[in-house]
């Protein structure tokens, strides 16, 4: 998959596609595409806060293995 994605990216650049530095800025930004009237301050209000997933447990296998807690790395 990484090799395919690299070839796809190179082909897109060769075809004239461009990218953006910040997906939250400018015309056609990500929040504007996902909803009609984005409120950037609300979308980024909790950046840097602990994630809820860190308070959960993950069962790796359906049977025969103990539940693993999420680890902060």
N, C-alpha and C positions, 0 to 999 in steps of 0.2 A: 504494500500500500504506500509506504513512503516513497519508493521509487516512482510509482505511477503518479503520485501527487507532484513530485519534483518535475517530471516530464510534462505534466499538464500545466504547471506554473510556467515553465520555460516556453512552452508552446503559446500560452496566452500572452506572455510578454513579447514574444516574437511577432504575434499578430496585432500588437498595438494596445493591448489592455494596459491600464494603469491602476495604481492602488492609491490608498489614502494613508496619511500618517495617523489620523485620529478618526475612528469610526463614529465618534459623537459630534463631530464638527462638520459644517458645510451643508450644501444642498444634498439631498438624498442620503442623509446620515442614517445609521442603523435604527435608532429609536423612531425616527420619522417614518421609516419604512415599515416598522413593526406595528405602529399604532398611529392614529390620526393626529393626536395632539400630545406629544410627549412632554413630560415634565422632568427635565434632566436632573434637577436638584433632588427630586424624589427617587429617581432611579439610582443615584449614587449616594444617597444619604447614609447607608449602612456599610459602605466600603471600609474595610479594615476591621470590622467587627468579627468576633468569632462566628464560625459557620455552624448551623444547626447539625449538619452531618457529623460534626465532631462529637456530638452528644448521643449518637446512635450506635447500634451494634450491627454488624454485617455477618450474615451466615454464608460462608464461602461455598459450602456444599449442602445439598438438600438433606443428607443424612450422615450420621457417623462422624461428625466433626464438631468441636465446640464453636460457639459464636465468638467472633473476633470483634473487639472494639476498634473504632477508628483511631488511628495514631496521628499525632501532630508531628510532622517532619520538617 
